[in-house]
Amino acid sequence: MIDAETWAARARKQVQKRLLPLLISLIALSLGLWILLGRPTSPLSNTLRVISYSSFVNSWGPGPEIVKRFTEETGIAVDLQDGGDAGLLLEKMKLFPADVVVGLDGLT
């Protein structure tokens, strides 16, 4: 019988396997649009600003690993910001502009 920790680790790996290519593609697409439409003129102009929900940004979520791989592959720094839950994420977007937002759903 599998204990809860082993099951959780396996489930987390499965989710990361499926989400990682999708999220890397999303960030790459956003970066392409960012380049085509013009980079913002701000002190962080060499940094891609990403705001997302807490479970994506936290150390146990997929965000830090995706940022690490993205930076290794592209050489572009990523500023990953914790936006809280989906409702709070909307409010934080008003205060802290971002190049990429991950985590909004149709119910927000």
Buried (B, 14 or more C-beta within 10 A) or exposed (E): EEEEEEEEEEEEEEEBEEBBEEBBEBBEEBBEEBEEEEEEEEEEEEEBBBBBBBEBBEEEBBBBEBBEBBEEEBEEEBBBBBBBEEEEBBEBBEEEEBBBBBBBEEEE
